[in-house]
Structure formats: structure tokens, C-alpha cells
Amino acid sequence: EISFDLHAAAGTRLGGVHLELTGEDVTECTGGARELTERDLERAYRSSVDPRLNYEQSLEIAMAIVRKQQQVASQPLGA
């Protein structure tokens, strides 16, 4: 949300996002509807590079981005 707010304050629009994600039931990132904590990471941490959002977290962030984008799109630039 902060990225959207910073762009709005600058009179610009956020043009995209990049997320590391997977359709697998991994526990590589904390948070989300299941409220994963650092203790959960050891259960299914499989990435040898960057941690990835699992399928639930991916859908959650996608929906949050859509909601924020709809909110921002209804406001004029620089408002």
C-alpha cells in the first residue's frame, strides 16, 4: 500500500509489481491468512534462492493490489 501512496503523492501511478511466488504449499514467507510465523518456516521451506509466497499468500496479495488499484484509479493524479 505504501508504494501506491508514494506514487499518488508524486502524481504518478504504480506501473507494476514483481513477486516471487509458487503454487506449492510452501512456508517461505511469514504472514497471510494462516498467520505464518518464523516457526512455520522450517516446515516447508524449499527455495534455495529467494523466498516465495505460497498460493494462498499470492491470491491475498493479488486481491489487495486490485482493491488498492481500484481505489487509486478513482482519484485524479496528484490528489
N, C-alpha and C positions, 0 to 999 in steps of 0.2 A: 504494500500500500504506500509505503514511503516513496518508492520510485514514481508512482503516479502523482503523488502530491508534489514532489520536487519538479516534475515536468510541468504540472499545472501552474506552479509558482513562476516558472521560467517562460510560460506562454508556449510551451511545446507539448507534444504528445509522445508517450512511450511507444516506440515502434515495434517492440518485440521482446521476448524473454527466451532464455536458454536454460533448460533444466536437465539434469541427469536423472533419468527415470527408467523403470523396468516394470513389466507386467508380473514379475515374480513377487512372491510373498516374502520379501527381504525386510530386515530390520537394520538399515544402514543410516537412517536419519531419524532424529527424535521428533516427537510431536504427532499431530494428526488426531483423527477421531479416536484412535486406540490409545492416545496419550503415551506413545512410546517414550521410554526414558533411556538413559545411558545404560542401565542394567539390561535392557532388552537388546542392545546392540550385539551382544555376544551370541544371541540365539540364532540369528540368520544373517550375519554379516558376511557377504560372499564376494564383494568387489575387491579387486586387487589394485584399483586405481581410485577413482572418485566415488564417494558415497552416492547412492541413488535413492530417489523417492520410490516407495513401493506403489502398487496400483491404486490403493485407497488414497494415499497422500497425493498422488498425481492428479486424480479426479478432484480432490478437495482444492488443490491449488488452481486447477483449471477453472473451476466454478468461481473461486474467489476473484480470479483475474477477470472473468466475464462480468461478474457483478460490478467490480470497480470500473471496468471499461465502459459499461453502460452508464454508470453514474457520471463519469468524466465526459462522455460523449454528449450528455445532455447539457453541459455547461459550455459557454463560449470560451475560447482560448484566452488565457490571461485573467480569468475570473477567480 
